Amino acid sequence: MDATYSDIVIPDLPLHKKGKVRNVFEVGSTLLIVASDRISAFDVILPSLIPQKGRVLTQLSRFWFDLTALVCPNHVLAADAAAFPPVLAPYREMLDKRAMLVKRTKVVPVECVVRGYLSGSGWKEYKTTGKICGIKLPSGLSESSQLPEPIFTPSTKAEVGHDENIPFKEMEKIVGSSLAKMIRKISLSLYQKASLHALSRGIIIADTKFEFGLDGDDLLLIDEIFTPDSSRFWPLATYEPGKAQPSLDKQFVRDYLERTGWDKTSPPPVLPPDIVAKTSEKYLEIYRLLAGKNDL
């Protein structure tokens, strides 16, 4: 079985950025993104590791990047460790299936969220205002209801603390009207293409988020796409609006933490072994279902 990594250390390379799950290294003019087995919830990194998680995130993103390349080009240069530059050869075993060599881009400073169903912060906002990010929705919708059509609901990209939903007009102020409209159109197209594939595999993509970057004047899809960390996945067979849905994503861990009474500010609890094992199973299952592969 793949070793479990709490951190990824490559002494030969400058560390460009360390995120909640990924470490990004500089490799000449390119970047190397490596996914650890860390897991975060409520914007806090948990002390427990999820076996195979980093590999699932990387390989599922790789699958989706390939599938959606005609909708929007992406930043991937190489996804096989054997094709990485020679400087990375000593770390090939550690990097195998959990790393991608990518173009360096100017990151668009907005989280690009598409919602097809009413859940999470969108459900909370709808209950209070009847809207999400300023978009008026029909009255009488219930939790997990399918929306009349998918909606684009951007949010701030907080380095620390929580992202906050913003109206599209605010996104236009941040990145410019033309770029904002292009990103909205592409995001909705990406969601549509992936949703059709997922439904054919018995999975509903309730919502998801994207990140984009600029390579000169070219808009590229970056980071990760349609993974259990960035999306809500629901089994189609058990879908029933009016309540929360069983999930094949990180929501399982959030639900457990809610039951513990953790205040979300003090140090988080260690996940019990059965929760760790079940979470790993969920990540592996969604990979098998969506990518159609039985192993990593």
Secondary structure by P-SEA (a helix, b strand, c coil): cccccccccccccccccccccbbbbbcccbbbbbbccccccccccccccccaaaaaaaaaaaaaaaaacccccccccccccccccccccccccccccccccccccccccbbbbbbccccaaaaaaaacccccccccccccccccccccbbbbbbbbbccccbbbbbcaaaaaaaccaaaaaaaaaaaaaaaaaaaaaaaaaccccccbbbbbbbcccbbbbcccccccccbbbbcccccccccccccccaaaaaaaaaaaccccccccccccaaaaaaaaaaaaaaaaaacccccc
